[in-house]
Amino acid sequence: MQKAFDYIEKHHMIRANEKVIVGVSGGADSLCLLFVLREYAGRVPFQIEAVHVEHGIRGQESLEDAQFVRELCQKEGIPFHLVSCPVPELAEQCGMTLEEAGREARYRAFEEIRCRTGAQKIAVAHNRDDQAETMLFRMARGSGLFGAGGMRPVRGHIIRPLLDISRREIEEYLRGRDILWRTDRTNADTEFARNCLRHRVLPLLRENVNAGTDAHLAALGEELQEVQDFMRREVGEKLAGMAQCAPGSARIRIAPFLHEQKIIQEYSLRECLRRAGCSLKDVGRQHLEAICALAYMQSGRTAVLPGNWQAAREFDCLVLQKKNGQMPCGEDGFCLEAPVPGLCELPDGILEFHVFPYKNENIFQKTYTKWLDYDKISRNLSVRTRRPGDFLVIDQKGGRKKLKDYLIEEKVPAPLRGGVPLLADGSEVIWVVGHRISEAYKITPQTKHVLEVQWRRKCDGGTSDGRESNGTDIGGGG
C-alpha cells in the first residue's frame, strides 16, 4: 500500500478535495485499487465513486459480477454506478475485436460518469504485468519508439496508481486482508492477444531469460516515455514552421520536411496525425514509410492509412486527412447549445466543457484543450459551423478579422472550412477548434472562473483524445 501511495504522490495523481471515478470490474486488480484509494483518502481527503461496466459477453456471470461489485460498494459505503453496454454488437458494428470494443465501452462509460458527477480523475487498475504486456504488444505490432513506452501513469484525466505494482503483490495484498475477488474466465482465453502474451510469452521470458522481466520492461518504459517527451518537444518546435494541423487534416511542407533526419520525419508525421485527430493505434512503421515515400513522388499520388485516413502529395505539401475529409454537417451545417458543464457530441467529435475557480495557476493551453475567461461570457454559447458575419478578435485592442479571412490565412482547404467546429457567442467566434482562440476571452490576472474546453475526435467507433494518444492501452485493468 505504501508503494502505491508513493507512486500516486510521485506522479501527482490526486489532489485534496477532488473526486475520483474508479473502474471496478470485481477482479483482483480493480478491488485492490478501490481499497488502496479508500485508504489513501484517509491521508489526502478526496471522494471516490465506483463504476462497473457490464459488457454483456458472459451472460449470467457478467450479471453476477455486477451484483458482486454493487454489494461490495454498498457494504463499504462507496457510491456505485452500473453501465451496461452490448460489447459484442459494438464490435460487430465497428469491425473491432471484442477486446478493443470492450476497452472503448469502458473508457466511454468512465468519461460519461466523470462528466456527470463532476469528477476530476478516472482511476484504472493497470499494473506492472499489464505494462509489460502492453509494451510487447505494441512492439510486436510495429509501433516503434513512439508507442513502445507503454501506458503512462497519468494521461489526461486517466490515472494508474497500481502501474508500479506486480500482479503477485496485488493478490498477496488481497489475501492478507481476506478480500475475495471475481475471476473472469475470458482472461484465460489465449485467443485474445493480451492473454497470449500473459500466459505464454511472458512466462517463457521469466523462466528462460530473466525472472525480473516485468520490472525491467517497466523501467525501460519509463525511459522511453522520457525520450518520447523530449522528441515531442523537439518536433513541436519544428512543426511550427513546417505544418498546419486542424481537426480532420494536416498539411506538411515537403521542402523543410526533407531537410530533417528520418526520426524527426517519423515523429513529425505521427504528431501531425495525432493533432488532426487520427488514432495512432494501428499506425505502424510501414505507414510512415509510405507517407515519406510520397515526398519523392509526383503530385496526386496517395497512400492508404488505418482508420479510413489517407496521405497524398499535393504540389509542395504532404496532406494527411480523413477520406472524404469534410465533416458531414449537411447543407446548413449544425448549431448546438454548449452544455456548460457537460458534453456536446458533434458529427465527427465531442467537445467537453468544465468550469472551475482560477487560482493564478499556469495556463493550460494545447491544440485541443483551451482555457477561457468564463466571467466574460454573458450569453449562452453555441457550438456550430461558420456563418456569414463571423469574426475573431485578434488583439488586445479589440481588432477584428473575418473568420473567412482567418481560415484562408491558415490555409484550411476550402472543402473543409464549412466543417470546422466553432465555439461562438453570437457572431463572435471564441475558439476555432484546432486553431486559435479569441484575444477577448483569454485568461487574465483578474479572471475568477475558467471555462476549460476539450475537443476529442471520433475515430473508428470511439473517440480519441487530441491532446495525447500513444496507441491503444491494453492490459487487464481489473
PyMOL commands that set and color helices and strands:
alter all, ss='L'
color gray80, all
select helices_A, chain A and resi 2-10+28-40+60-76+87-94+98-117+128-140+144-148+167-176+185-188+193-208+213-239+254-258+262-276+285-294+374-376+403-409+414-417+439-441
alter helices_A, ss='H'
color red, helices_A
select strands_A, chain A and resi 19-23+47-54+80-84+121-123+154-155+158-159+243-246+249-253+302-305+309-314+317-322+335-337+342-346+349-357+369-373+382-384+391-393+400-402+422-425+428-432+449-459+462-465
alter strands_A, ss='S'
color yellow, strands_A
deselect
rebuild
show_as cartoon
